Amino acid sequence: MCKPFYLLFRSLPSLIIPLIFTSPAAAVQLTGRAILGADTFAPGPTSGQQFPISFTDQQPVQGFSAVLPGPKPGTFRVMTDNGFGRKSNSADFLLRVYAVEPDFTTGQVFPVNFQTGERLTRFSQESFLQLHDRDNQIDFPIIAEQSFYPDTTIPVDPMIQSNRWLTGADFDIESFRQASDGTYWFGDEFGPFLFHVSAEGQVLDAPISLPNFLGLGDNPLVQSPDNLQLDGTANLEDSKGFEGLALNSSGTKLYAMLEGALIPDDQGDRLLINEFDLDQQQYTGKTFFYQQDPQSQAISDLTAINDHEFLVIERDNKQGDPNNPKFTRPAEFKRIYKIDINQIDSNGFVQKELVVDLLNIPDPDNLGGNGTTDGVFTFPFVTIESVLPMDEKTLLVMNDNNYPFSKGRSPGQSDNNEFILVQLDQPLNLDPSQATPVPEPMTIVGSAVALGFGVLFKSKKRQ
């Protein structure tokens, strides 16, 4: 198994310190693009049954919300979120991690064996890890225990019941990391919870709640309205839980970042990063403050660079290329920042520096296909939720396509899963031991393939 991607903090200051906005983004350049078509499916129980169109005996391969290096160079493990965007409509969507290989020469994305990284001809059981709770560790009701999907007369699939497979109505997973023992930790938005899963997908312990360390409001825990264990008043809006999760380079601590501010917090732009000790399996009580930009509505990933610097994606809730007049409310704010927890200002916020404006990426080699206008590539999706340093000057960035709803690339068309490589002008202070090998960059021919034939493994088996 490939060594997990650990880039984070070996030592953290004990004080909480505020965000300093610094220099503008360094010059960047698009160096690769690969596409996995929107209509891509894997075997599984029928999904989407609360929509007019369902997917018979299939699960959409979509909603990529986190990425880790895969079992061999050039491959990646990508985590899907809860499915169709809401707890109420995702009870038949299975929680999985898929293994893929973006080919930046052809512009295509291939399924690979989850354990070996070898290419497969299609998505199959060999290409994913299925999360489950066969050992009955979860301490609240899950869909597998029900006879019918919530608020419907549709029977829960027998395979979900017998295997206690986890679904998008059980957790909204938005982030994950792999520990040195091969197990995984997931960050959830419904609780918000952290929960621990074996290398085979089995939940190992009861999900762990976040204490309300700042003592804001009456609830001793941080809880959203979607938390089945809610006791008292929710102090976090729904869909504002653990969007970012990072693991320090020594593999001893996680850093779990909330997508939104606590409701009782008078500082509405203050997002919390919470330290969690893996050995003790409990929070340490150390909390760090991140200042949200006035133009953004959410953060959508947290990824380490070294012991004290890491990357954060911030975004608005808009979609659509600003260069395309058919989009009447196009995307305005999609950015990647670098933060330094060793640099804290008098207001308590960590230092913050713009690294990439995802709506303004120079593309002199015309690799961006239909995403490039007048030599500038845009990544105008409503949710961009994965960033991974490949080397000190290259980032892999991916969108969450919210299949079949988001339509940010082409008006009226469901977004594909896009993988892009962005080259930085100024290198990151990346720990060399944590770098991920960079796939071959896309050629002009590959760009044409991505534009014209990017929808791969397409299936329209709908009902």
Disulfide bonds with the S-S distance in Angstrom:
none
